[in-house]
Structures are given as C-alpha cells and as structure tokens.
Amino acid sequence: MCAVCHGQSGLSTAPDAPHLAGQPALYLEAQLESYRSGARRHAVMNVVAKPLSDADIADLAAWFASIRIEATAP
C-alpha cells in the first residue's frame, strides 16, 4: 500500500508525499510509530500505520533504508 503514494521504489509519485528511499531506518521507524499512535497526524498515514506491528514497521523501515539513491550533476 505504500507504493500508491510513495512509489514502487520509494520515490514519491504524489506531490504531497515524501520520498522514502534511502531514509535512515531509525527515522522511518519513529515516524511510523508516531503515525500509529496518533502523535503525528495525517488522515491517510494514521489509518495506514494503525494496524502495523512493531515487526512490520521495522521491516518497512529496513527495506526503504536499503534503497540507494544516486544523484549525478547535469
């Protein structure tokens, strides 16, 4: 379900959704936990994160963190 807004490879396809690819796992875990608890508010993300287990969050964070993004100068 993440791919709908954040793209298949963690590169956002929606103008109001951030890229997740390459983000640090600790950061992603903290954000997902905050959405799940309601400490961080977003209409869609609160619903998406609510059913996630701690293991789900850790797995998602590890996967997105493992995606390497390379930028090259024009």
PDB file with SEQRES, HELIX, SHEET and CRYST1 records, atoms N, CA, C and O in Angstrom:
SEQRES   1 A   74  MET CYS ALA VAL CYS HIS GLY GLN SER GLY LEU SER THR          
SEQRES   2 A   74  ALA PRO ASP ALA PRO HIS LEU ALA GLY GLN PRO ALA LEU          
SEQRES   3 A   74  TYR LEU GLU ALA GLN LEU GLU SER TYR ARG SER GLY ALA          
SEQRES   4 A   74  ARG ARG HIS ALA VAL MET ASN VAL VAL ALA LYS PRO LEU          
SEQRES   5 A   74  SER ASP ALA ASP ILE ALA ASP LEU ALA ALA TRP PHE ALA          
SEQRES   6 A   74  SER ILE ARG ILE GLU ALA THR ALA PRO                          
HELIX    1 AA1 ALA A    3  HIS A    6  1                                   4    
HELIX    2 AA2 ALA A   25  SER A   37  1                                  13    
HELIX    3 AA3 ALA A   43  ALA A   49  1                                   7    
HELIX    4 AA4 ASP A   54  SER A   66  1                                  13    
CRYST1    1.000    1.000    1.000  90.00  90.00  90.00 P 1           1          
ATOM      1  N   MET A   1       0.804  -1.198   0.000  1.00  0.00           N  
ATOM      2  CA  MET A   1       0.000   0.000   0.000  1.00  0.00           C  
ATOM      3  C   MET A   1       0.848   1.263   0.000  1.00  0.00           C  
ATOM      4  O   MET A   1       0.352   2.330  -0.363  1.00  0.00           O  
ATOM      5  N   CYS A   2       2.106   1.171   0.396  1.00  0.00           N  
ATOM      6  CA  CYS A   2       2.998   2.345   0.417  1.00  0.00           C  
ATOM      7  C   CYS A   2       3.228   2.898  -0.988  1.00  0.00           C  
ATOM      8  O   CYS A   2       3.348   4.107  -1.186  1.00  0.00           O  
ATOM      9  N   ALA A   3       3.286   1.972  -1.967  1.00  0.00           N  
ATOM     10  CA  ALA A   3       3.630   2.355  -3.332  1.00  0.00           C  
ATOM     11  C   ALA A   3       2.636   3.313  -3.962  1.00  0.00           C  
ATOM     12  O   ALA A   3       2.999   4.064  -4.867  1.00  0.00           O  
ATOM     13  N   VAL A   4       1.400   3.305  -3.510  1.00  0.00           N  
ATOM     14  CA  VAL A   4       0.386   4.184  -4.098  1.00  0.00           C  
ATOM     15  C   VAL A   4       0.835   5.642  -4.052  1.00  0.00           C  
ATOM     16  O   VAL A   4       0.703   6.365  -5.039  1.00  0.00           O  
ATOM     17  N   CYS A   5       1.359   6.069  -2.923  1.00  0.00           N  
ATOM     18  CA  CYS A   5       1.795   7.463  -2.770  1.00  0.00           C  
ATOM     19  C   CYS A   5       3.312   7.628  -2.843  1.00  0.00           C  
ATOM     20  O   CYS A   5       3.812   8.627  -3.360  1.00  0.00           O  
ATOM     21  N   HIS A   6       4.041   6.636  -2.320  1.00  0.00           N  
ATOM     22  CA  HIS A   6       5.496   6.764  -2.191  1.00  0.00           C  
ATOM     23  C   HIS A   6       6.270   6.085  -3.309  1.00  0.00           C  
ATOM     24  O   HIS A   6       7.500   6.099  -3.300  1.00  0.00           O  
ATOM     25  N   GLY A   7       5.568   5.486  -4.278  1.00  0.00           N  
ATOM     26  CA  GLY A   7       6.200   4.874  -5.436  1.00  0.00           C  
ATOM     27  C   GLY A   7       6.721   3.471  -5.166  1.00  0.00           C  
ATOM     28  O   GLY A   7       7.018   3.119  -4.024  1.00  0.00           O  
ATOM     29  N   GLN A   8       6.831   2.666  -6.231  1.00  0.00           N  
ATOM     30  CA  GLN A   8       7.300   1.286  -6.126  1.00  0.00           C  
ATOM     31  C   GLN A   8       8.699   1.188  -5.537  1.00  0.00           C  
ATOM     32  O   GLN A   8       9.004   0.240  -4.814  1.00  0.00           O  
ATOM     33  N   SER A   9       9.541   2.151  -5.839  1.00  0.00           N  
ATOM     34  CA  SER A   9      10.924   2.113  -5.355  1.00  0.00           C  
ATOM     35  C   SER A   9      11.182   3.147  -4.262  1.00  0.00           C  
ATOM     36  O   SER A   9      12.332   3.489  -3.987  1.00  0.00           O  
ATOM     37  N   GLY A  10      10.112   3.644  -3.641  1.00  0.00           N  
ATOM     38  CA  GLY A  10      10.273   4.614  -2.566  1.00  0.00           C  
ATOM     39  C   GLY A  10      10.460   6.042  -3.038  1.00  0.00           C  
ATOM     40  O   GLY A  10      10.750   6.932  -2.239  1.00  0.00           O  
ATOM     41  N   LEU A  11      10.296   6.264  -4.336  1.00  0.00           N  
ATOM     42  CA  LEU A  11      10.363   7.617  -4.888  1.00  0.00           C  
ATOM     43  C   LEU A  11       8.936   8.076  -5.140  1.00  0.00           C  
ATOM     44  O   LEU A  11       8.220   7.506  -5.963  1.00  0.00           O  
ATOM     45  N   SER A  12       8.547   9.090  -4.436  1.00  0.00           N  
ATOM     46  CA  SER A  12       7.161   9.547  -4.398  1.00  0.00           C  
ATOM     47  C   SER A  12       6.578   9.829  -5.774  1.00  0.00           C  
ATOM     48  O   SER A  12       7.238  10.384  -6.653  1.00  0.00           O  
ATOM     49  N   THR A  13       5.321   9.428  -5.932  1.00  0.00           N  
ATOM     50  CA  THR A  13       4.575   9.733  -7.151  1.00  0.00           C  
ATOM     51  C   THR A  13       3.499  10.777  -6.879  1.00  0.00           C  
ATOM     52  O   THR A  13       2.836  11.241  -7.807  1.00  0.00           O  
ATOM     53  N   ALA A  14       3.321  11.147  -5.625  1.00  0.00           N  
ATOM     54  CA  ALA A  14       2.316  12.136  -5.244  1.00  0.00           C  
ATOM     55  C   ALA A  14       3.023  13.423  -4.808  1.00  0.00           C  
ATOM     56  O   ALA A  14       4.044  13.362  -4.122  1.00  0.00           O  
ATOM     57  N   PRO A  15       2.499  14.569  -5.191  1.00  0.00           N  
ATOM     58  CA  PRO A  15       3.182  15.825  -4.863  1.00  0.00           C  
ATOM     59  C   PRO A  15       3.252  16.127  -3.366  1.00  0.00           C  
ATOM     60  O   PRO A  15       4.092  16.919  -2.938  1.00  0.00           O  
ATOM     61  N   ASP A  16       2.383  15.510  -2.567  1.00  0.00           N  
ATOM     62  CA  ASP A  16       2.387  15.798  -1.128  1.00  0.00           C  
ATOM     63  C   ASP A  16       2.919  14.629  -0.296  1.00  0.00           C  
ATOM     64  O   ASP A  16       2.718  14.594   0.918  1.00  0.00           O  
ATOM     65  N   ALA A  17       3.592  13.676  -0.935  1.00  0.00           N  
ATOM     66  CA  ALA A  17       4.161  12.531  -0.216  1.00  0.00           C  
ATOM     67  C   ALA A  17       5.681  12.549  -0.379  1.00  0.00           C  
ATOM     68  O   ALA A  17       6.180  12.746  -1.486  1.00  0.00           O  
ATOM     69  N   PRO A  18       6.414  12.346   0.705  1.00  0.00           N  
ATOM     70  CA  PRO A  18       7.876  12.390   0.621  1.00  0.00           C  
ATOM     71  C   PRO A  18       8.458  11.112   0.021  1.00  0.00           C  
ATOM     72  O   PRO A  18       7.827  10.055   0.036  1.00  0.00           O  
ATOM     73  N   HIS A  19       9.672  11.234  -0.505  1.00  0.00           N  
ATOM     74  CA  HIS A  19      10.434  10.059  -0.917  1.00  0.00           C  
ATOM     75  C   HIS A  19      10.837   9.308   0.352  1.00  0.00           C  
ATOM     76  O   HIS A  19      11.213   9.933   1.343  1.00  0.00           O  
ATOM     77  N   LEU A  20      10.765   7.991   0.335  1.00  0.00           N  
ATOM     78  CA  LEU A  20      11.169   7.178   1.473  1.00  0.00           C  
ATOM     79  C   LEU A  20      12.482   6.444   1.206  1.00  0.00           C  
ATOM     80  O   LEU A  20      13.183   6.073   2.147  1.00  0.00           O  
ATOM     81  N   ALA A  21      12.815   6.234  -0.046  1.00  0.00           N  
ATOM     82  CA  ALA A  21      14.037   5.519  -0.409  1.00  0.00           C  
ATOM     83  C   ALA A  21      15.259   6.221   0.181  1.00  0.00           C  
ATOM     84  O   ALA A  21      15.432   7.431   0.037  1.00  0.00           O  
ATOM     85  N   GLY A  22      16.100   5.429   0.848  1.00  0.00           N  
ATOM     86  CA  GLY A  22      17.345   5.956   1.379  1.00  0.00           C  
ATOM     87  C   GLY A  22      17.241   6.688   2.702  1.00  0.00           C  
ATOM     88  O   GLY A  22      18.258   7.108   3.253  1.00  0.00           O  
ATOM     89  N   GLN A  23      16.033   6.849   3.222  1.00  0.00           N  
ATOM     90  CA  GLN A  23      15.879   7.500   4.530  1.00  0.00           C  
ATOM     91  C   GLN A  23      16.430   6.568   5.610  1.00  0.00           C  
ATOM     92  O   GLN A  23      16.330   5.349   5.466  1.00  0.00           O  
ATOM     93  N   PRO A  24      17.001   7.099   6.673  1.00  0.00           N  
ATOM     94  CA  PRO A  24      17.507   6.245   7.747  1.00  0.00           C  
ATOM     95  C   PRO A  24      16.382   5.427   8.392  1.00  0.00           C  
ATOM     96  O   PRO A  24      15.288   5.939   8.632  1.00  0.00           O  
ATOM     97  N   ALA A  25      16.663   4.163   8.666  1.00  0.00           N  
ATOM     98  CA  ALA A  25      15.663   3.266   9.245  1.00  0.00           C  
ATOM     99  C   ALA A  25      15.127   3.805  10.568  1.00  0.00           C  
ATOM    100  O   ALA A  25      13.924   3.739  10.816  1.00  0.00           O  
ATOM    101  N   LEU A  26      16.002   4.335  11.418  1.00  0.00           N  
ATOM    102  CA  LEU A  26      15.547   4.857  12.713  1.00  0.00           C  
ATOM    103  C   LEU A  26      14.537   5.989  12.539  1.00  0.00           C  
ATOM    104  O   LEU A  26      13.553   6.072  13.275  1.00  0.00           O  
ATOM    105  N   TYR A  27      14.784   6.851  11.568  1.00  0.00           N  
ATOM    106  CA  TYR A  27      13.857   7.949  11.282  1.00  0.00           C  
ATOM    107  C   TYR A  27      12.511   7.409  10.818  1.00  0.00           C  
ATOM    108  O   TYR A  27      11.465   7.833  11.310  1.00  0.00           O  
ATOM    109  N   LEU A  28      12.537   6.466   9.864  1.00  0.00           N  
ATOM    110  CA  LEU A  28      11.288   5.916   9.338  1.00  0.00           C  
ATOM    111  C   LEU A  28      10.503   5.190  10.423  1.00  0.00           C  
ATOM    112  O   LEU A  28       9.282   5.322  10.501  1.00  0.00           O  
ATOM    113  N   GLU A  29      11.199   4.422  11.259  1.00  0.00           N  
ATOM    114  CA  GLU A  29      10.523   3.734  12.360  1.00  0.00           C  
ATOM    115  C   GLU A  29       9.842   4.729  13.287  1.00  0.00           C  
ATOM    116  O   GLU A  29       8.687   4.540  13.670  1.00  0.00           O  
ATOM    117  N   ALA A  30      10.549   5.780  13.644  1.00  0.00           N  
ATOM    118  CA  ALA A  30       9.984   6.776  14.560  1.00  0.00           C  
ATOM    119  C   ALA A  30       8.741   7.438  13.961  1.00  0.00           C  
ATOM    120  O   ALA A  30       7.756   7.667  14.662  1.00  0.00           O  
ATOM    121  N   GLN A  31       8.795   7.742  12.661  1.00  0.00           N  
ATOM    122  CA  GLN A  31       7.653   8.400  12.029  1.00  0.00           C  
ATOM    123  C   GLN A  31       6.452   7.459  11.957  1.00  0.00           C  
ATOM    124  O   GLN A  31       5.327   7.865  12.248  1.00  0.00           O  
ATOM    125  N   LEU A  32       6.686   6.209  11.572  1.00  0.00           N  
ATOM    126  CA  LEU A  32       5.581   5.253  11.501  1.00  0.00           C  
ATOM    127  C   LEU A  32       4.978   4.989  12.872  1.00  0.00           C  
ATOM    128  O   LEU A  32       3.760   4.863  12.999  1.00  0.00           O  
ATOM    129  N   GLU A  33       5.812   4.903  13.893  1.00  0.00           N  
ATOM    130  CA  GLU A  33       5.300   4.721  15.253  1.00  0.00           C  
ATOM    131  C   GLU A  33       4.474   5.922  15.693  1.00  0.00           C  
ATOM    132  O   GLU A  33       3.457   5.767  16.369  1.00  0.00           O  
ATOM    133  N   SER A  34       4.913   7.120  15.309  1.00  0.00           N  
ATOM    134  CA  SER A  34       4.165   8.342  15.643  1.00  0.00           C  
ATOM    135  C   SER A  34       2.823   8.394  14.922  1.00  0.00           C  
ATOM    136  O   SER A  34       1.822   8.810  15.505  1.00  0.00           O  
ATOM    137  N   TYR A  35       2.795   7.975  13.658  1.00  0.00           N  
ATOM    138  CA  TYR A  35       1.522   7.909  12.930  1.00  0.00           C  
ATOM    139  C   TYR A  35       0.609   6.869  13.570  1.00  0.00           C  
ATOM    140  O   TYR A  35      -0.587   7.108  13.740  1.00  0.00           O  
ATOM    141  N   ARG A  36       1.172   5.713  13.926  1.00  0.00           N  
ATOM    142  CA  ARG A  36       0.374   4.633  14.508  1.00  0.00           C  
ATOM    143  C   ARG A  36      -0.265   5.061  15.830  1.00  0.00           C  
ATOM    144  O   ARG A  36      -1.425   4.743  16.093  1.00  0.00           O  
ATOM    145  N   SER A  37       0.487   5.777  16.657  1.00  0.00           N  
ATOM    146  CA  SER A  37      -0.028   6.190  17.969  1.00  0.00           C  
ATOM    147  C   SER A  37      -0.940   7.408  17.888  1.00  0.00           C  
ATOM    148  O   SER A  37      -1.703   7.684  18.815  1.00  0.00           O  
ATOM    149  N   GLY A  38      -0.858   8.137  16.773  1.00  0.00           N  
ATOM    150  CA  GLY A  38      -1.638   9.360  16.634  1.00  0.00           C  
ATOM    151  C   GLY A  38      -0.884  10.600  17.081  1.00  0.00           C  
ATOM    152  O   GLY A  38      -1.414  11.708  16.998  1.00  0.00           O  
ATOM    153  N   ALA A  39       0.348  10.431  17.553  1.00  0.00           N  
ATOM    154  CA  ALA A  39       1.159  11.579  17.963  1.00  0.00           C  
ATOM    155  C   ALA A  39       1.465  12.480  16.768  1.00  0.00           C  
ATOM    156  O   ALA A  39       1.568  13.698  16.911  1.00  0.00           O  
ATOM    157  N   ARG A  40       1.609  11.880  15.600  1.00  0.00           N  
ATOM    158  CA  ARG A  40       1.775  12.641  14.360  1.00  0.00           C  
ATOM    159  C   ARG A  40       0.502  12.434  13.560  1.00  0.00           C  
ATOM    160  O   ARG A  40       0.069  11.300  13.352  1.00  0.00           O  
ATOM    161  N   ARG A  41      -0.101  13.536  13.108  1.00  0.00           N  
ATOM    162  CA  ARG A  41      -1.407  13.466  12.467  1.00  0.00           C  
ATOM    163  C   ARG A  41      -1.316  13.614  10.948  1.00  0.00           C  
ATOM    164  O   ARG A  41      -0.711  14.554  10.433  1.00  0.00           O  
ATOM    165  N   HIS A  42      -1.925  12.674  10.257  1.00  0.00           N  
ATOM    166  CA  HIS A  42      -2.112  12.740   8.811  1.00  0.00           C  
ATOM    167  C   HIS A  42      -3.268  11.793   8.511  1.00  0.00           C  
ATOM    168  O   HIS A  42      -3.224  10.624   8.895  1.00  0.00           O  
ATOM    169  N   ALA A  43      -4.284  12.275   7.842  1.00  0.00           N  
ATOM    170  CA  ALA A  43      -5.512  11.500   7.639  1.00  0.00           C  
ATOM    171  C   ALA A  43      -5.252  10.119   7.049  1.00  0.00           C  
ATOM    172  O   ALA A  43      -5.832   9.136   7.512  1.00  0.00           O  
ATOM    173  N   VAL A  44      -4.405  10.026   6.053  1.00  0.00           N  
ATOM    174  CA  VAL A  44      -4.137   8.742   5.410  1.00  0.00           C  
ATOM    175  C   VAL A  44      -3.140   7.915   6.216  1.00  0.00           C  
ATOM    176  O   VAL A  44      -3.378   6.734   6.468  1.00  0.00           O  
ATOM    177  N   MET A  45      -2.037   8.519   6.619  1.00  0.00           N  
ATOM    178  CA  MET A  45      -0.980   7.765   7.290  1.00  0.00           C  
ATOM    179  C   MET A  45      -1.422   7.209   8.644  1.00  0.00           C  
ATOM    180  O   MET A  45      -0.965   6.136   9.037  1.00  0.00           O  
ATOM    181  N   ASN A  46      -2.287   7.899   9.355  1.00  0.00           N  
ATOM    182  CA  ASN A  46      -2.774   7.367  10.627  1.00  0.00           C  
ATOM    183  C   ASN A  46      -3.563   6.075  10.403  1.00  0.00           C  
ATOM    184  O   ASN A  46      -3.458   5.140  11.197  1.00  0.00           O  
ATOM    185  N   VAL A  47      -4.340   6.019   9.343  1.00  0.00           N  
ATOM    186  CA  VAL A  47      -5.108   4.817   9.020  1.00  0.00           C  
ATOM    187  C   VAL A  47      -4.184   3.699   8.552  1.00  0.00           C  
ATOM    188  O   VAL A  47      -4.347   2.548   8.957  1.00  0.00           O  
ATOM    189  N   VAL A  48      -3.220   4.032   7.706  1.00  0.00           N  
ATOM    190  CA  VAL A  48      -2.294   3.032   7.168  1.00  0.00           C  
ATOM    191  C   VAL A  48      -1.420   2.443   8.278  1.00  0.00           C  
ATOM    192  O   VAL A  48      -1.199   1.232   8.307  1.00  0.00           O  
ATOM    193  N   ALA A  49      -0.924   3.273   9.180  1.00  0.00           N  
ATOM    194  CA  ALA A  49       0.014   2.818  10.207  1.00  0.00           C  
ATOM    195  C   ALA A  49      -0.657   2.105  11.375  1.00  0.00           C  
ATOM    196  O   ALA A  49      -0.018   1.307  12.061  1.00  0.00           O  
ATOM    197  N   LYS A  50      -1.924   2.379  11.606  1.00  0.00           N  
ATOM    198  CA  LYS A  50      -2.620   1.830  12.778  1.00  0.00           C  
ATOM    199  C   LYS A  50      -2.475   0.309  12.927  1.00  0.00           C  
ATOM    200  O   LYS A  50      -2.175  -0.152  14.028  1.00  0.00           O  
ATOM    201  N   PRO A  51      -2.672  -0.484  11.879  1.00  0.00           N  
ATOM    202  CA  PRO A  51      -2.587  -1.935  12.047  1.00  0.00           C  
ATOM    203  C   PRO A  51      -1.168  -2.514  11.993  1.00  0.00           C  
ATOM    204  O   PRO A  51      -0.995  -3.720  12.170  1.00  0.00           O  
ATOM    205  N   LEU A  52      -0.163  -1.688  11.753  1.00  0.00           N  
ATOM    206  CA  LEU A  52       1.204  -2.204  11.624  1.00  0.00           C  
ATOM    207  C   LEU A  52       1.750  -2.667  12.966  1.00  0.00           C  
ATOM    208  O   LEU A  52       1.615  -1.977  13.976  1.00  0.00           O  
ATOM    209  N   SER A  53       2.367  -3.839  12.965  1.00  0.00           N  
ATOM    210  CA  SER A  53       3.039  -4.332  14.167  1.00  0.00           C  
ATOM    211  C   SER A  53       4.429  -3.706  14.251  1.00  0.00           C  
ATOM    212  O   SER A  53       4.891  -3.078  13.299  1.00  0.00           O  
ATOM    213  N   ASP A  54       5.086  -3.880  15.384  1.00  0.00           N  
ATOM    214  CA  ASP A  54       6.461  -3.397  15.517  1.00  0.00           C  
ATOM    215  C   ASP A  54       7.355  -4.048  14.462  1.00  0.00           C  
ATOM    216  O   ASP A  54       8.225  -3.391  13.889  1.00  0.00           O  
ATOM    217  N   ALA A  55       7.140  -5.334  14.209  1.00  0.00           N  
ATOM    218  CA  ALA A  55       7.939  -6.042  13.202  1.00  0.00           C  
ATOM    219  C   ALA A  55       7.659  -5.492  11.799  1.00  0.00           C  
ATOM    220  O   ALA A  55       8.584  -5.345  11.000  1.00  0.00           O  
ATOM    221  N   ASP A  56       6.398  -5.189  11.494  1.00  0.00           N  
ATOM    222  CA  ASP A  56       6.059  -4.592  10.199  1.00  0.00           C  
ATOM    223  C   ASP A  56       6.794  -3.276  10.013  1.00  0.00           C  
ATOM    224  O   ASP A  56       7.375  -3.021   8.959  1.00  0.00           O  
ATOM    225  N   ILE A  57       6.764  -2.448  11.041  1.00  0.00           N  
ATOM    226  CA  ILE A  57       7.423  -1.138  10.978  1.00  0.00           C  
ATOM    227  C   ILE A  57       8.924  -1.308  10.780  1.00  0.00           C  
ATOM    228  O   ILE A  57       9.522  -0.622   9.951  1.00  0.00           O  
ATOM    229  N   ALA A  58       9.531  -2.212  11.529  1.00  0.00           N  
ATOM    230  CA  ALA A  58      10.976  -2.449  11.395  1.00  0.00           C  
ATOM    231  C   ALA A  58      11.315  -2.949   9.997  1.00  0.00           C  
ATOM    232  O   ALA A  58      12.307  -2.521   9.407  1.00  0.00           O  
ATOM    233  N   ASP A  59      10.495  -3.852   9.467  1.00  0.00           N  
ATOM    234  CA  ASP A  59      10.737  -4.382   8.118  1.00  0.00           C  
ATOM    235  C   ASP A  59      10.602  -3.303   7.055  1.00  0.00           C  
ATOM    236  O   ASP A  59      11.448  -3.199   6.167  1.00  0.00           O  
ATOM    237  N   LEU A  60       9.549  -2.502   7.136  1.00  0.00           N  
ATOM    238  CA  LEU A  60       9.365  -1.416   6.169  1.00  0.00           C  
ATOM    239  C   LEU A  60      10.519  -0.417   6.233  1.00  0.00           C  
ATOM    240  O   LEU A  60      11.052   0.002   5.206  1.00  0.00           O  
ATOM    241  N   ALA A  61      10.890  -0.046   7.441  1.00  0.00           N  
ATOM    242  CA  ALA A  61      11.981   0.922   7.608  1.00  0.00           C  
ATOM    243  C   ALA A  61      13.290   0.370   7.047  1.00  0.00           C  
ATOM    244  O   ALA A  61      14.029   1.090   6.377  1.00  0.00           O  
ATOM    245  N   ALA A  62      13.576  -0.892   7.315  1.00  0.00           N  
ATOM    246  CA  ALA A  62      14.809  -1.505   6.808  1.00  0.00           C  
ATOM    247  C   ALA A  62      14.796  -1.571   5.286  1.00  0.00           C  
ATOM    248  O   ALA A  62      15.811  -1.307   4.642  1.00  0.00           O  
ATOM    249  N   TRP A  63      13.653  -1.920   4.712  1.00  0.00           N  
ATOM    250  CA  TRP A  63      13.579  -2.034   3.258  1.00  0.00           C  
ATOM    251  C   TRP A  63      13.779  -0.680   2.582  1.00  0.00           C  
ATOM    252  O   TRP A  63      14.587  -0.561   1.661  1.00  0.00           O  
ATOM    253  N   PHE A  64      13.052   0.336   3.032  1.00  0.00           N  
ATOM    254  CA  PHE A  64      13.210   1.658   2.417  1.00  0.00           C  
ATOM    255  C   PHE A  64      14.619   2.209   2.644  1.00  0.00           C  
ATOM    256  O   PHE A  64      15.177   2.854   1.756  1.00  0.00           O  
ATOM    257  N   ALA A  65      15.194   1.967   3.807  1.00  0.00           N  
ATOM    258  CA  ALA A  65      16.553   2.439   4.087  1.00  0.00           C  
ATOM    259  C   ALA A  65      17.574   1.752   3.199  1.00  0.00           C  
ATOM    260  O   ALA A  65      18.617   2.332   2.900  1.00  0.00           O  
ATOM    261  N   SER A  66      17.296   0.530   2.773  1.00  0.00           N  
ATOM    262  CA  SER A  66      18.261  -0.217   1.956  1.00  0.00           C  
ATOM    263  C   SER A  66      18.305   0.252   0.506  1.00  0.00           C  
ATOM    264  O   SER A  66      19.240  -0.090  -0.217  1.00  0.00           O  
ATOM    265  N   ILE A  67      17.330   1.014   0.072  1.00  0.00           N  
ATOM    266  CA  ILE A  67      17.298   1.501  -1.316  1.00  0.00           C  
ATOM    267  C   ILE A  67      18.291   2.647  -1.457  1.00  0.00           C  
ATOM    268  O   ILE A  67      18.192   3.656  -0.759  1.00  0.00           O  
ATOM    269  N   ARG A  68      19.221   2.488  -2.340  1.00  0.00           N  
ATOM    270  CA  ARG A  68      20.257   3.506  -2.542  1.00  0.00           C  
ATOM    271  C   ARG A  68      19.850   4.429  -3.695  1.00  0.00           C  
ATOM    272  O   ARG A  68      19.438   3.984  -4.766  1.00  0.00           O  
ATOM    273  N   ILE A  69      19.981   5.705  -3.436  1.00  0.00           N  
ATOM    274  CA  ILE A  69      19.667   6.735  -4.429  1.00  0.00           C  
ATOM    275  C   ILE A  69      20.966   7.427  -4.812  1.00  0.00           C  
ATOM    276  O   ILE A  69      21.746   7.835  -3.951  1.00  0.00           O  
ATOM    277  N   GLU A  70      21.184   7.551  -6.100  1.00  0.00           N  
ATOM    278  CA  GLU A  70      22.372   8.241  -6.571  1.00  0.00           C  
ATOM    279  C   GLU A  70      21.954   9.442  -7.405  1.00  0.00           C  
ATOM    280  O   GLU A  70      21.058   9.358  -8.244  1.00  0.00           O  
ATOM    281  N   ALA A  71      22.610  10.540  -7.160  1.00  0.00           N  
ATOM    282  CA  ALA A  71      22.350  11.755  -7.937  1.00  0.00           C  
ATOM    283  C   ALA A  71      23.602  12.096  -8.724  1.00  0.00           C  
ATOM    284  O   ALA A  71      24.721  11.928  -8.240  1.00  0.00           O  
ATOM    285  N   THR A  72      23.405  12.566  -9.920  1.00  0.00           N  
ATOM    286  CA  THR A  72      24.534  12.992 -10.736  1.00  0.00           C  
ATOM    287  C   THR A  72      24.293  14.431 -11.173  1.00  0.00           C  
ATOM    288  O   THR A  72      23.162  14.843 -11.430  1.00  0.00           O  
ATOM    289  N   ALA A  73      25.358  15.160 -11.248  1.00  0.00           N  
ATOM    290  CA  ALA A  73      25.266  16.554 -11.687  1.00  0.00           C  
ATOM    291  C   ALA A  73      24.965  16.582 -13.194  1.00  0.00           C  
ATOM    292  O   ALA A  73      25.437  15.735 -13.953  1.00  0.00           O  
ATOM    293  N   PRO A  74      24.182  17.559 -13.598  1.00  0.00           N  
ATOM    294  CA  PRO A  74      23.843  17.641 -15.043  1.00  0.00           C  
ATOM    295  C   PRO A  74      25.064  17.969 -15.881  1.00  0.00           C  
ATOM    296  O   PRO A  74      24.965  18.075 -17.103  1.00  0.00           O  
TER     297      PRO A  74                                                      
END                                                                             
